[in-house]
Amino acid sequence: MRANRPSTTAALVAAATIYLARDPELAHLVPEGAAAWSARCLGALSAPGLAVTRALTHPLLRWGPRLAERATVPGLLLHFVLRKRWIEDAVRACLAQGRAQVVVVGAGFDTLGARLGGAFPRVRFIEIDHPATQAVKRLALSRGTAPDNLHLVSADLARVNLARALDGAPYRRDEPSVFVVEGLLMYLRDVEVAAVLAALAALQGSPGSVILTVMEPAPDGRARFHNATPLVQRLLAAWNEPFTWAVRRADIVAWLAGAGLRLQAMADSDELRARFLAAPRHVPLARGELVIIATR
């Protein structure tokens, strides 16, 4: 992303949340409060952000996002929502096991901390993100009722080590934690991904959990959604947010072990479909991203 511009991907995920919250067949998949917080984030972007929010909820304009999705990655909007549902279920399971803090790395406009903070008042929720994106998030939180146990940390993780970014946050290395690294690693270089994993190993004691999303290389070897059209690569390049990193499914166990992590569960598009979508209804779903939970 550009240094002075909020993440376009963060806005896209927020827009997907709002859009599906108004879908009569799929709205039940959007957690309560997620669409409202997403709308605040888009509204905090600018006047065009408010216009986008209104368009997404206008019944006569809902064909636009579907048309755009078909031209780029069919099923991408639903994939975003199911990915977040899987992650939230995993976070809640970790909290039930006694994790005392949740750290969302590269949070974008994620609504997890804003929504769960009130339900888990003894848990510390910490979000780390690029200053340009987080400035919008701070404004959005100021327009709602943000929980007192949600803490924001501004840091460009391409330049600042994760451990150093947390120095000024109320993070406790001696308490069990869960880290969420969603929709971030695919934008980093190999050395930056290695640095994030090394920081997670240094920051967490045992027990600890890490929830990650990673791209699985497409048949042509590139880091991309497997059912993406050629238009996607051009769009990501124009936004300065190209995918640069992926890991083969067969290499994931060894990759995690290098950071002292053990694979606990993994979900691909088939697993997300089986878990959240009622059979036999078939709807398109983006393919090529894996959601992982690992433990120390």
N, C-alpha and C positions, 0 to 999 in steps of 0.2 A: 504494500500500500504506500501511497505518497505520504511524506512526513507530516504534512499539514492538513491531510484530508481523512475524515473518518472512514472506516472500512465499508466498502460497498457490499461485501459479503454479509457483514453484520446487519446492514439494512435489508438485504434480501431475505435473511432468515426471519427477521422481525415481520417483514411483509408476508412471508409464507404463513406465519402464525396467525396473523390477522385474517388473512384470506380463508384459511381452513376453518377458523372459528365461526365463519358465517356459512359454511357448507352444511346443509341439512343432514348429510349422510356421514360426514367425517368430523363434525364439530366436537363430538364426545371425546376425540383423541387429544384435544387441546386442553391442558390443565387449566383449572379455574384461575383466573387472574392473569394468565400468560398473555392473552391478546390485549388486555388493557395496558399492561406494562410495555408491550411491544409498540402499541400506538403512541404512548408517551415518548418513547425513544425516537420513533419516526417524526413525531411532531416537534421534538427538540432539535432535529436536524436543520430545518429551515421551513419556509412557507411551502416549497415544493413537497417537503415531507408530509405536511398536512394534506396536501392535495392527493398524494399517493394513498394515504390512509383512507380518505373519503372514496377514492376510486375503487379501492379494494373491497369496500363494504357496500358499494352501490350495486343493486341487483342488475342493472342494465349494462354495467361495465365489467362484469366478472369474466367475460369471455377473453379479455385481454391477457391476463396472467396465464390462462390455460394455453392460449395460442403461443405465447412467448416460451412457455415450458416445452411444448412440443417441438419448437424450433431449436431448443438447446439441449436439455436433459429431461426426457419424459419421466414424470414421477418425482422430480426433485423436491417440489414443495412438500409433498407428503413425506418424503424421506427425511427432511429436516425435522418435522414434527415427531415422527416415530423414533428417530435418533435421540431426540431430547426426552421422549417418554422412557426409553430404555435407560438412559443415563440417570434420570430422576429416580426410577425404581432402584437402580444400583446404589445411588447416594442414600436413599431412605434405608436400604438394607444395611449399609455401612453405619449409619447413625444408630440404627437399632442394635448394632454390635458394639456401640460405645465410642465411635469416633467423635472427637470433641471439636474438630474444626474442618471446614471445607474450603479448599482453595481452588478457585476457578481461574485457570491460566489462559490468557487470550480471551477474556470473557465476552467481548463484543457487547451486544444488547441482550445477553442471556438474562432470563428472568428468575432463575433458580433461587439465588440468594434473596431477592426481593420478596419472593413468595414464601420460601421455607423459613426465612428468618423469624417470622412471628410464631410459626408452629414449633420451632426448636430454639427457644430463647437462650438456652445455655450453650448453644453451639456458636462458634465464631465462623462467620462467612466472610471470606476475603476474595476480592476480585482483582486480578492484575491485567492491565491492558495498555495498549499504546495510548499516549496522552491525547492524541487527536480524537480517537474514538471514545475514550473515557470522559472527555469533556462533555460530550453529548449525553452520555449516560448519567453523569452527575446532575446535569440540568433536568433530565427526565425524572430522576429520583427526587429532586427538589420539588417537583410538581405533584408528587404522590406522597404516600405515607410509607417511607422507607424504614425498615426495622433498624433499631439501634445497634444490633449485632452484625450489620453488614458494613464492611470496611473496603474502601477502594484504594488501590495502589497504582499509580501511573508509572509505566516503564516500557521502553522499547526493548523487547527481549532479543532483538537482533544485535543490540549493543550492550545491554546490561544483563549480567548473569541473574538467573532466577533467584538464587540464594541471596544475592546482594539486593535485589528488588524487595525481598521480604524483610530486610533488616529494619525498616521503619514501620512494619506492620505488626499487629498483635499476634503474630504467629509464634507458637510454642513448640520447639523441636522435641520436647520431652512429653508431648501429649499425642495420642493417636489421631491420625488425620486421614482425609481422603482428598486427593488432588484430581481435578477434572481438567483434562487438556483436550478440548473439543474443537475440531475444525481449525487446527493451528499447524500441526507438524507438516502437512503437505505443502505449506508455503515456505518452509525453511530449507536450508542447504544441509548436507550430511553433517557437517561439523556443528551446525546449530542444533540439529536434532540430538546429536550425541551430547551436547552441552546441557540440554534440557533433561535428558535421562540421567546424566551424572549429577545434576543438581537435585533431582528427585531422590536419588540414592543417598545423597549427603543430608538432605533435609529431613527425611523420614526415618524414624525408628521403627521398631516392630511392636505392635501391629500397625500396619498402614496400608492404604489402598490407593491405587491409581486407576482412573478411568480415562481411556485414550480413544481417539478416533484416528485411523490411518487409512491411506489409500492403498489399495492392492493394484499392482501394475496391470494395465490392460493387456490384451494379447499382443499389441504392438510394442509393449515394454514401457510405455509412457505412463506417467502419473495422471490419471484422468478417470472420470466416471466412464464405465465400460459402454454405456449406451448414450454417451454424449455425441452431439453432432459436431461437425467441424467449426461451426460458429462459436462454440464455447471457448476454444483456445484463443480465438481472436478477441473475444470479450474480456477474458481474464488478462490478456496482454494489455488491452486498452485500459483496464482498470489498474494495471500494475500489480495484479494479484495472481500471477501464474502458479499453477501447481508445479513443484520442483522435486518432491520427495515421495517415495512409496516404498513399501516393504512387502515381499512375497509372504503369503500365508504360511508356507512351509518354514519360513525363517523367524517367525514371530516368537516362538518359545525361546530360541537362542538369543534373539535380540533383547527380550525382556530379562533373561537370565544375566546378561552382561551388566544390568543395573541392579541386580539382586532382587528381581521381581519374578513372581511365579504366575503364570496364566491361570485365571480362575474361570473366566467365561468369555465367549466371543460371539458376536452377532453379525451376520451379513444380511443382505436384503431378504433372503428366504426366511431367516429366523425372525426378522422384524415383521414380515408379512404374517407368518404363522402365529406370532405372539399377539399382535394387535389388530389384525384385520380378520373379520368374520368370514369364514368360508361359506359358500364357494365363490363369493364376489371377487372378481379380479380387477385390479386397478394397476396402472403403470407404477413402478417404483424404481428410483435410481439405483444403479448397481455399481459396485466397485469400492465402496467404503466399508470398513470394518469398525465395529465398536467393541472395545476390549476393557475388561476389568482385570487387574492384576493385584497381587498382594505381596507384602514383605513378610 
